[in-house]
Amino acid sequence: MQNGLWEATYEISLDCGDHFKRVGNSREALEVLMTCWPRPAGKKFKVAKLACLGALRGKVSSVVAAQAFLNAAREVGLLRT
């Protein structure tokens, strides 16, 4: 299983903005997607989940996984700017 750090670290807000988490690799992103993502999950969530899982298996680049996670976070307004 690969851990491949992303070129950037993204900070997302959780629990209505009360908590923040930094995500800097596909393993961390998949953990967030699976444990604390708001429901119902959108289409970009599904793409991000598959991309991060693929990156951990070495079948998807970490750049693609990072972009998919970023898109999903933007879709639900979790990306902290």
VENFENKA-V572955 format. One record per helix or strand of 3 or more residues. SS is the DSSP state (a for helix, b for strand). FROM is the first residue (numbers start at 1). LEN is the number of residues. If there is no record, write none. Layout:
<<SS	FROM	LEN> <SS	FROM	LEN>>
//
This chain:
<<b	5	10> <b	19	7> <a	26	10> <a	43	14> <a	62	14>>
//
